[in-house]
């Protein structure tokens, strides 16, 4: 099926952050768009307001007539949807074209120049930053992002004059193997998704396979120090990057007065005095990778310098909700031990004399089972930890796996509490907060507005 000539698109899991970008893309192309999601959310309500017909009760009886012709309807699903989902089963039984979200993105990278960001963590901020740099330049770009850009209030950017498309390349379920990147950053390959891969070796091998898909005239920008060798086609240029080492890096880093400024060193041309719009230390490294992609895409030094200073960040990525002399509150999507360590380390640099408290909602039983020691080690960098129950997402409970596995392995002396999320607000009323961060990829974010108001009232 030609995605440019089809009439209607139906999404199963329409409210996912990656899926919703495709919903918006097909709406922008004038297609009839509908679908299912498990629960209403702010994002699904926005999609409905933008023209998508979304419902929340999984049944073939709820599929509107616009989406019942297999000759004109494409069905797109997220791999988080179970194989026995009633609507998915219906479409497969009736010979509809059924594709994973990543397959649709892969079709776009075959006709456009895909600038892709892969890796265990950092990919949402890096890809959103790269999209902002290009969108603010004369080059412009299209972008399918894994988070809501604070500059644009959306996860989809469109351009009618650019053949560049920025994509967050997701390794879950080997989704990124559908892509044909023109250029790709790989930020990290710490173990994750072992429920899919089984072993760290298989996880890394999946990234090696991904590097083989880069176009022969393309580019690979690898995080400096990754302990494996990519498998790239002849003709692919391979560079490395990190904060202070590699082909792309920073020098003359200046931190103070709430600002971070540095000089950018690049084989494509150095740029002096880069000022971070979101002055968090980890964004030096994210920014270096994003600037490398922007240079490959054709943005100029002046355009990059200006856009870096105006980058406002991504919802739920080190996202400040409240910042006063007495109290700081922010939310962060970090749900992997390395991401959590990075977030806490950044907070320590910003607030070395403040008491740091985190509310952490573990994401997935399998991830908790596989990494509870690493989670405990990262969270032990805090002064206080409030542990919520595991957010199951697509998984059934695993006997013996709960947040207590993490709780029991936190360092001696750390203040720690187990708490059901329904009791969280009442617990926080009694806490003397200096710096508070919520961590996790589940539904903890639903509580952020209430926590913000509670702290303001204090």
VMD Tcl script that draws the C-alpha trace (Angstrom):
set ca {
  {0.00 0.00 0.00}
  {1.26 3.47 -0.93}
  {0.97 5.60 2.20}
  {0.65 8.71 0.02}
  {-2.49 7.52 -1.83}
  {-4.44 5.67 0.89}
  {-7.66 7.28 2.16}
  {-7.82 6.35 5.84}
  {-5.52 5.24 8.66}
  {-6.56 3.44 11.82}
  {-4.28 3.41 14.88}
  {-4.36 0.76 17.63}
  {-2.63 2.49 20.54}
  {-3.26 5.97 19.12}
  {-2.37 7.81 22.31}
  {1.24 6.63 22.56}
  {3.77 9.41 22.19}
  {5.31 7.90 19.05}
  {2.00 6.82 17.53}
  {0.41 10.23 18.08}
  {3.05 11.87 15.86}
  {1.93 9.61 13.00}
  {-1.72 10.38 13.79}
  {-0.90 14.07 13.36}
  {1.14 13.39 10.21}
  {-1.73 11.64 8.44}
  {-4.22 14.28 9.61}
  {-1.95 16.91 8.05}
  {-2.07 14.96 4.78}
  {-5.87 15.12 4.74}
  {-6.49 11.44 5.56}
  {-9.35 10.19 7.69}
  {-7.74 9.12 10.95}
  {-9.20 7.11 13.82}
  {-8.30 4.47 16.31}
  {-8.29 3.01 19.78}
  {-6.44 3.70 22.99}
  {-6.84 2.08 26.40}
  {-7.54 5.22 28.41}
  {-8.30 8.90 27.77}
  {-5.39 11.29 28.26}
  {-4.56 14.89 27.59}
  {-2.85 13.75 24.37}
  {-5.79 11.68 23.07}
  {-8.17 14.57 23.79}
  {-5.90 16.88 21.77}
  {-5.84 14.38 18.90}
  {-9.64 14.21 18.94}
  {-9.80 18.02 18.84}
  {-7.42 17.94 15.86}
  {-9.76 15.61 13.96}
  {-8.96 12.02 14.95}
  {-11.86 9.69 15.87}
  {-10.54 7.86 18.94}
  {-12.44 5.53 21.27}
  {-11.44 3.63 24.42}
  {-13.43 0.37 24.30}
  {-11.65 -2.35 22.30}
  {-14.28 -3.86 20.02}
  {-14.69 -4.31 16.28}
  {-18.18 -2.85 16.74}
  {-16.58 0.52 17.56}
  {-14.61 0.75 14.29}
  {-16.24 3.52 12.24}
  {-17.37 2.92 8.64}
  {-14.53 5.11 7.29}
  {-12.05 2.38 8.33}
  {-13.80 -0.78 7.15}
  {-12.49 -0.97 3.55}
  {-9.26 -3.02 3.39}
  {-8.48 -1.55 -0.05}
  {-8.22 2.02 1.25}
  {-7.37 1.69 4.96}
  {-3.96 1.21 6.55}
  {-3.89 -0.15 10.10}
  {-0.98 0.88 12.32}
  {-0.30 -0.66 15.72}
  {2.23 -0.32 18.48}
  {4.13 -3.46 19.59}
  {2.85 -2.81 23.13}
  {-0.58 -4.03 21.91}
  {-1.13 -7.76 22.65}
  {-1.58 -10.12 19.68}
  {-5.08 -11.11 20.85}
  {-6.39 -7.53 20.92}
  {-9.93 -7.73 19.48}
  {-9.53 -4.97 16.91}
  {-6.09 -6.13 15.78}
  {-7.45 -9.67 15.33}
  {-10.42 -8.32 13.32}
  {-8.21 -6.36 10.90}
  {-5.87 -9.30 10.36}
  {-8.73 -11.71 9.76}
  {-10.22 -9.36 7.16}
  {-7.00 -8.95 5.14}
  {-6.23 -5.32 5.99}
  {-2.71 -3.97 5.51}
  {-1.42 -4.03 9.11}
  {1.91 -2.36 9.96}
  {3.92 -1.55 13.03}
  {4.51 2.13 13.64}
  {8.19 1.60 12.85}
  {7.39 0.12 9.43}
  {5.56 3.31 8.47}
  {8.48 5.44 9.64}
  {10.78 3.10 7.70}
  {8.86 3.81 4.49}
  {9.42 7.52 5.05}
  {13.19 7.02 5.48}
  {13.31 5.29 2.09}
  {12.04 8.42 0.32}
  {13.48 11.09 2.65}
  {16.85 11.61 4.37}
  {16.40 10.10 7.81}
  {18.38 11.72 10.64}
  {17.88 9.16 13.39}
  {18.79 9.06 17.08}
  {19.06 5.63 18.73}
  {20.30 4.53 22.15}
  {19.23 3.36 25.58}
  {18.77 6.91 26.84}
  {19.10 10.52 25.73}
  {17.46 9.94 22.35}
  {14.31 12.00 22.95}
  {16.15 15.14 24.05}
  {18.84 14.73 21.37}
  {16.37 14.18 18.52}
  {14.11 17.04 19.67}
  {17.13 19.33 19.92}
  {18.35 18.33 16.43}
  {14.87 18.95 15.02}
  {14.77 22.39 16.65}
  {18.18 23.34 15.24}
  {17.15 22.36 11.72}
  {13.63 23.76 11.96}
  {15.06 27.14 12.98}
  {17.52 27.11 10.05}
  {16.95 27.87 6.38}
  {17.13 24.09 5.76}
  {14.08 23.20 7.96}
  {13.01 19.58 8.50}
  {10.25 17.13 9.28}
  {10.40 15.35 12.65}
  {8.71 12.46 14.45}
  {9.65 12.84 18.10}
  {9.31 10.68 21.21}
  {8.32 13.61 23.41}
  {6.45 16.91 23.26}
  {8.76 19.75 22.25}
  {8.32 22.73 24.55}
  {9.23 25.07 21.70}
  {6.38 23.84 19.49}
  {3.92 22.08 21.82}
  {3.90 18.98 19.62}
  {5.83 15.83 18.72}
  {5.50 16.40 14.96}
  {7.21 19.01 12.81}
  {6.45 19.36 9.11}
  {8.16 21.16 6.25}
  {7.01 21.38 2.64}
  {10.50 22.20 1.37}
  {12.83 19.78 3.21}
  {13.73 16.16 2.49}
  {15.17 15.76 6.00}
  {13.19 13.81 8.60}
  {14.38 13.55 12.22}
  {13.29 10.30 13.87}
  {13.72 8.85 17.34}
  {14.85 5.29 16.55}
  {13.36 2.92 19.13}
  {15.13 -0.39 19.85}
  {12.12 -1.92 21.65}
  {10.90 -4.97 19.72}
  {13.73 -4.27 17.22}
  {11.56 -1.51 15.76}
  {14.55 0.48 14.48}
  {15.44 -2.32 12.06}
  {12.72 -0.98 9.74}
  {14.63 2.28 9.25}
  {17.10 3.24 6.52}
  {18.97 6.17 8.13}
  {20.96 8.72 6.18}
  {22.69 9.72 9.41}
  {22.36 8.29 12.91}
  {23.54 9.06 16.41}
  {23.83 6.20 18.92}
  {23.86 7.61 22.44}
  {24.32 4.49 24.62}
  {23.85 0.74 24.65}
  {23.36 -0.03 28.34}
  {21.25 -3.17 28.76}
  {17.50 -2.70 28.50}
  {14.41 -4.52 27.20}
  {15.82 -7.87 28.27}
  {12.26 -9.20 28.12}
  {12.69 -8.87 24.33}
  {16.42 -9.55 23.89}
  {17.22 -11.99 26.68}
  {20.90 -11.01 27.00}
  {23.06 -7.90 26.82}
  {24.94 -9.48 23.91}
  {21.74 -9.85 21.89}
  {20.80 -6.25 22.74}
  {24.13 -4.93 21.43}
  {23.90 -7.16 18.35}
  {20.59 -5.48 17.57}
  {22.36 -2.10 17.48}
  {25.07 -3.57 15.25}
  {22.36 -4.75 12.86}
  {20.87 -1.24 12.95}
  {24.20 0.34 11.94}
  {24.27 -1.92 8.87}
  {21.08 -0.25 7.63}
  {22.65 3.21 7.28}
  {22.82 4.33 3.65}
  {26.23 3.87 1.97}
  {26.55 7.66 1.53}
  {25.57 8.24 5.15}
  {27.00 8.96 8.59}
  {27.22 7.23 11.96}
  {28.00 9.27 15.07}
  {28.79 6.94 17.97}
  {29.09 7.83 21.63}
  {32.79 7.70 22.47}
  {33.82 4.55 24.33}
  {31.03 2.16 23.34}
  {32.63 -1.31 23.71}
  {31.58 -2.75 20.35}
  {32.30 -2.24 16.67}
  {29.55 -1.11 14.29}
  {28.76 -3.00 11.10}
  {28.46 -0.32 8.43}
  {28.35 -0.39 4.64}
  {31.37 0.76 2.63}
  {31.16 4.53 2.22}
  {29.56 5.31 5.60}
  {31.51 7.94 7.55}
  {31.92 6.93 11.22}
  {32.63 9.59 13.86}
  {32.58 9.62 17.66}
  {31.30 12.17 20.16}
  {31.06 12.83 23.90}
  {31.25 15.78 26.26}
  {35.03 16.15 26.21}
  {36.36 13.46 23.80}
  {35.79 12.28 20.26}
  {35.53 13.83 16.80}
  {32.72 16.04 18.13}
  {33.18 17.40 21.66}
  {33.08 20.48 23.89}
  {35.94 22.54 25.23}
  {36.23 25.69 27.33}
  {33.11 24.73 29.32}
  {31.88 27.58 31.53}
  {29.26 26.92 34.23}
  {27.91 29.67 36.49}
  {25.08 32.11 37.16}
  {22.57 29.55 35.97}
  {24.23 29.25 32.55}
  {26.33 26.71 30.67}
  {28.45 27.98 27.78}
  {31.04 26.03 25.78}
  {32.91 25.89 22.48}
  {31.90 23.14 20.06}
  {34.67 21.21 18.28}
  {33.63 19.46 15.06}
  {35.20 18.03 11.89}
  {32.48 19.97 10.05}
  {33.49 23.31 11.58}
  {33.96 24.56 15.15}
  {31.42 26.91 16.75}
  {32.36 29.17 19.66}
  {30.17 30.22 22.58}
  {27.31 27.74 22.50}
  {24.83 28.69 25.24}
  {22.45 25.96 26.39}
  {18.79 26.96 26.49}
  {18.26 24.24 29.12}
  {21.45 24.57 31.22}
  {21.81 21.02 32.52}
  {25.22 19.35 32.29}
  {23.96 16.28 30.39}
  {22.65 18.62 27.67}
  {26.22 19.44 26.69}
  {26.56 15.88 25.40}
  {23.03 15.81 23.95}
  {23.72 19.13 22.26}
  {26.97 17.95 20.71}
  {25.19 15.01 19.04}
  {22.30 17.24 17.93}
  {24.65 19.84 16.47}
  {26.50 17.12 14.55}
  {23.22 16.04 12.90}
  {22.29 19.67 12.22}
  {25.65 20.28 10.52}
  {25.21 17.14 8.40}
  {21.76 18.45 7.49}
  {23.19 21.78 6.35}
  {22.51 24.25 9.20}
  {25.07 27.05 9.52}
  {27.17 27.94 12.56}
  {25.18 31.10 13.30}
  {21.87 29.28 12.93}
  {23.02 26.53 15.29}
  {24.37 28.95 17.91}
  {21.12 30.94 17.95}
  {18.85 27.88 18.05}
  {20.82 26.15 20.82}
  {20.20 29.12 23.11}
  {16.45 29.11 22.35}
  {15.90 25.35 22.87}
  {13.27 25.07 25.61}
  {13.45 21.33 26.24}
  {10.99 18.44 26.18}
  {8.01 17.70 28.41}
  {8.96 15.24 31.19}
  {12.70 15.52 30.46}
  {14.29 17.37 33.40}
  {11.11 19.44 33.28}
  {11.01 22.19 35.93}
  {7.52 22.73 37.36}
  {8.40 25.00 40.26}
  {11.57 26.92 40.95}
  {11.85 29.36 43.85}
  {14.56 30.28 46.35}
  {12.95 27.91 48.88}
  {11.76 25.01 46.76}
  {12.38 23.25 43.42}
  {10.17 20.62 41.78}
  {10.72 18.90 38.44}
  {9.51 15.82 36.60}
  {11.66 13.47 34.57}
  {10.87 10.48 32.34}
  {14.01 8.63 33.46}
  {13.15 4.94 33.89}
  {16.51 3.18 33.38}
  {19.22 3.09 36.11}
  {21.71 5.00 33.94}
  {19.16 7.72 33.16}
  {18.27 8.07 36.83}
  {21.94 8.35 37.80}
  {22.38 11.04 35.15}
  {19.37 13.03 36.35}
  {20.41 12.90 40.00}
  {24.02 13.82 39.15}
  {22.78 16.83 37.17}
  {20.63 17.90 40.12}
  {23.60 17.58 42.49}
  {25.63 19.89 40.25}
  {22.82 22.45 40.19}
  {21.94 22.22 43.90}
  {25.02 20.93 45.77}
  {23.80 22.18 49.17}
  {20.14 21.14 48.92}
  {18.35 18.03 50.14}
  {17.32 15.89 47.15}
  {14.13 13.82 47.31}
  {12.75 11.61 44.52}
  {9.45 9.88 43.92}
  {10.23 6.87 41.71}
  {7.64 4.72 39.94}
  {9.39 1.65 38.48}
  {8.30 0.83 34.91}
  {7.68 -2.85 34.06}
  {8.06 -5.95 36.19}
  {10.76 -7.36 33.90}
  {12.89 -4.22 34.04}
  {12.61 -4.15 37.84}
  {13.51 -7.85 38.05}
  {16.54 -7.40 35.78}
  {17.90 -4.14 37.24}
  {16.71 -3.75 40.85}
  {20.30 -3.65 42.15}
  {21.26 -0.99 39.60}
  {18.12 1.03 40.43}
  {18.98 0.89 44.13}
  {22.55 1.98 43.40}
  {21.43 5.01 41.34}
  {18.67 6.05 43.75}
  {21.11 5.82 46.65}
  {22.69 9.05 45.37}
  {19.64 10.84 46.80}
  {18.91 11.94 50.36}
  {15.39 10.51 50.33}
  {13.47 8.07 48.11}
  {9.72 7.52 47.92}
  {9.05 4.29 46.01}
  {5.69 3.71 44.32}
  {4.31 0.41 43.07}
  {5.53 -0.88 39.70}
  {3.70 0.51 36.67}
  {2.93 -2.66 34.67}
  {2.24 -1.17 31.22}
  {1.90 -4.22 28.95}
  {2.99 -6.82 31.54}
  {1.35 -9.23 33.98}
  {2.79 -9.36 37.54}
  {5.80 -11.59 38.19}
  {5.77 -13.45 41.54}
  {8.28 -11.98 43.96}
  {8.91 -8.84 41.87}
  {7.85 -5.56 43.47}
  {9.29 -2.17 44.39}
  {10.48 -3.72 47.64}
  {13.35 -5.35 45.72}
  {14.72 -1.85 45.17}
  {13.73 -0.61 48.63}
  {15.61 -3.40 50.40}
  {18.86 -2.65 48.53}
  {19.06 1.11 49.01}
  {22.16 2.22 50.88}
  {22.01 2.12 54.70}
  {21.00 5.43 56.21}
  {19.02 6.79 53.26}
  {15.52 7.94 54.21}
  {13.08 5.73 52.31}
  {9.34 5.12 52.09}
  {7.11 2.67 50.23}
  {3.90 4.37 49.08}
  {0.84 3.61 46.96}
  {0.42 6.38 44.39}
  {-3.06 7.17 45.73}
  {-1.47 8.13 49.07}
  {1.40 10.14 47.57}
  {-0.11 13.62 47.88}
  {-1.00 13.10 51.53}
  {2.55 11.86 52.22}
  {4.13 14.86 50.49}
  {2.11 17.26 52.65}
  {4.23 16.18 55.62}
  {7.59 16.31 53.82}
  {9.97 19.27 54.10}
  {10.82 19.67 50.39}
  {13.92 21.46 49.13}
  {14.45 19.75 45.74}
  {11.88 17.17 44.62}
  {11.92 15.14 41.39}
  {9.42 12.58 40.09}
  {11.03 9.79 38.07}
  {9.44 7.19 35.81}
  {7.79 6.45 32.48}
  {4.40 5.30 33.81}
  {1.47 7.42 34.98}
  {3.34 9.30 37.72}
  {3.18 12.32 35.41}
  {-0.59 12.48 35.99}
  {0.17 13.60 39.54}
  {2.58 16.38 38.58}
  {-0.02 19.20 38.41}
  {-1.40 18.24 41.84}
  {2.08 18.00 43.36}
  {2.95 21.41 41.90}
  {-0.16 22.97 43.43}
  {0.47 21.26 46.77}
  {4.00 22.69 46.92}
  {2.81 26.15 45.91}
  {0.26 26.04 48.71}
  {3.04 25.20 51.16}
}
mol new
graphics top color blue
foreach p $ca { graphics top sphere $p radius 0.5 }
foreach p [lrange $ca 0 end-1] q [lrange $ca 1 end] { graphics top cylinder $p $q radius 0.2 }
display resetview
